[in-house]
Structure formats: C-alpha cells, structure tokens
Amino acid sequence: MPADGPEFDAPRADFDQEAAQVVRDHLKASEIEFTEETPGVFSFALPGERKLQTPVRVDVGPHALGVHAFVCRNPDENHARVYRWLLERNLRMYAVAFAVDHDGDIYLDARLPLSSATPDDLDRLLGSVLTYADESFNTLLELGFATSIRKEWEWRRANNQPTANLEAFRGWLESGEEPQPS
C-alpha cells in the first residue's frame, strides 16, 4: 500500500486478537507472504494476471475487519467516465466496493463485522479483491490512460521496441479508434 494511501482508523493497541490470529493463520495456510509491522495490521500482495500484483492491507480492529487494496493511481483523463464505471460495478460486487482517496487513487475497500474473520469468509473476501482488481485493471487503464497508452504504443513501434505489455490494447490501438471497454 502506498504510504500516502487512504487514511483509515487502523487499529493499534485495541484489536481483536482472536480475529487477528484467524487472519494470520489463513494467510499462512494460503502461502501468502505478509508483514504485520503493527499488531492486527497485515500487508501483502495478491498475484493476478492482468494486474500482476494487488497490494492489500487487512486491519483487524476491536469490532470490524477492514480490507483496503490499491487498484490504480488517479486517472490522467476521463475522470467522470472512470468514476461512473466504478459506481456501476459497485452495484454488482460481493463484499468490497471501489473507492477513491483524496489523491484520486482507486482502491477496493471493505469494512465487515469480526464475524467475517473465518477462513471461508476470508477466502471469499480476498478472492473478491483479486477478481475485481484483476478484471477491472485493463478497463481502468483504457478509460483513464488511453492517451498515455497510445503514445507509448506509437513510440515503441517507431523505435522498433517490443509491445508485448500493450497486447491487451492492440485492437483499439491499431484501429485508431477510442477504446470501448465494457
């Protein structure tokens, strides 16, 4: 998580130790490397396909479990279209929702009761984070960074450089049309 990411009421001394142990055990059982620099605050990355890594923080408080995952930095363009897309997706999502911090960076966020700190619920919750971050990533890039992607594509082609990391955007880049994400 970026150090200047969202400010949440992260627990310090007052947290549910039993729930924290469930989170700790689940991450270990899932072979997810994590740090716990502050008791009850877990930081780790989930591997994806489109978004190669999604940084995640799980906060165990005295009454709630918070999940905060960085998805994408503040878009360069088309803010209204990006935000509308995020809000429309929120209507169909399980357990987490897209949020924007004071810098405009995009996160997936959840605040759930401690009763959700079970291995099965954590698995579903982290699965949702991974799925939504990964599935949304290319669309967010198309909507919010199309000009930069197009410039990078043109520069790479003009300089005979590889374009493999832009392959997902080849269709609209080669057609010269604007991206039409679903």
Secondary structure, DSSP 8 states (H G I E B T S, - for coil): --TTS------SS---HHHHHHHHHHHHHTT--EEEEETTEEEEEEE-SSSSEEEEEEEE-SSEEEEEEEEE---SS-HHHHHHHHHHHHTT-SS-EEEE-TT--EEEEEEEEGGG-SHHHHHHHHHHHHHHHHHHHHHHHHHHHHHHHHHHHHHHHHTT---GGGGGGHHHHHH-------
